[in-house]
């Protein structure tokens, strides 16, 4: 970036923050600004509740961010952050947190101090272990840890009785706690593309479970005590691409052994629609899409907080699960006047630097 273009961009960011301070704004969107360091001025925005910093080049999260005690939503996904401050647990009002696609490798135990957290995304951060402190997040509704290196989850996680949406797709999970049925609120469990060798019967006993994704594991047999009559609320069990699919099985409208199987019973469709309505209340709010989208981003596995996309395959439409906000659209458009002009300005700045 040329010196002039960088100067314009940095001052545009500061102007947005100064405006937020003056107007006591509750929402600040600084996603896709190529930020490398969080501006210190941001820590004076004590009224901010929703802070969007995803799709930047941030490498460090200073402890000062924990001064923003009113934060309810914080998105840091798609940056280059290698560590979080241990004081992150001081953000007691945080409801939605996304730290996906950062080289963090570990989750610090202080994550368990976020007592009001309802939606937490930590997809593709190189995670090998979930800390047992996750069990302290008693209000957690949505948890996503796709594309990591997990081999199991801690038994403490089964204490999360309000957890409804669990996605652990694309890990190395071999076993699960045998008390998964403690998660009595679980509705959607995504365990696709793992290394499970046995059918997780304890998950099947979760009383509210509607969608169980077991696609592409190493399951070689269905449980002996499997009772088809217990699948009263179940919409679908997807067990395709497992060794068990090579055996013969009685047809059942809920179970998918092959691509030709019926995906869901029509008698359950109304329930799925009702689920979608209820789910919108607690999903991670969608932040504005990048002002000037980079074509390369379309090849990335984007998170719901970034571009309103999530692959709840074969359950309900992702659009029904995303929560959009509209109250600040006009002000966001005003903030972006300079941002939209940056590409044109850069043609002149490149020759002047």
Steps between C-alpha positions, in 0.01 A plus 500: 500500500635844412576749777220733391241224479606367839471850648147541359388159626642546852340843538171364371510233773578760767215718374259207537617441857486871592146515362406196707640660815323831437166334425543229765443238236423145609627341176833543322580313178868499407503176305705483178707813559840326481562595862827363639474653850182581687495882538545603862224758452256211473543423870331830585173381341355392830145488364572253222309173524562348155856515370587348162872459424496195275673475162799713595872435561500534879778305673456611860200557727614738777364459848341845469218348296366356825424856610200491266282344766174557309601274212242238411634409152866476398619362167873443448479226238726499193795682653848381600458493877721252688383565858218653700556692824412300811292797610249416223290343775426850632256556211213368708231638267636328189229296327653433155869430435669392178876432496502263203777481240781627720821306589406481868558124546363509856196629685599663825304377806380854571252449215293321764457830686279645224193412699245651257645355180235348273674464161869406472687424178859375500519329163836417345731641766726193526325385817603162641307515825195676640566617858279346767402854602264499200257327734457825694325671207155414627319726250680373189257436215730468196854360486706450186850350486525373144824425322716449809703205636268384777500129588224526761315758709523535879232337711443840662350616171202269552392732783386751236130423525399807296727421205286449190742534207826304509726470197829307519533423131847427357690405813666171600244396759527129586289485815239702685399501867238232570284758677419722201130457582551748786487765227124491514455812286705372205315531168768495231819295539751512214773235525573464130848419371647359820639160605220358714509121499183443702155646463460767775195351670512749788449785251197321362344507847493882508125563532480801263741377232375555145814485281795267549777533240737200490601521135848363419611332822616142569182356651471132411173405673176645632443458874334170593247672719405742223125559521349669197186574699690749718565735205187705559655848476794405278511659155809327365798279583758527225734201515620500139861410420543268798588128477158418647340624177633195317266278704129453441261696720124547524389817327412788729396851389728665757825311434721572199732214405537611138446810289174355372339466842220736596653788696216566740148399570244748372309468825787675678533803272281723713725426798807603302339830410410569861857417598631758256281771651617420851864472399521853362474640851837367608711478186811713464393828335623550148732794454502705178663329205836638383454832320730400215500120492822329404422220248741275691264506798239302311725193523520528881274313740345816641332521838150624569630810678697607195285453194180339620587147388481175687472143377227353717457247220174309487347677797354845446600770255804697612320825421240413761768453763685827442408813692544824306494849643373796304491792742839640404485448123484870413784591732712214372443628146613845604814356658578314179498800266877534527550124515322451168722763341826342615560285189465806275723706729762229496553547124626849570670422830713227343666752273547758773667282762 
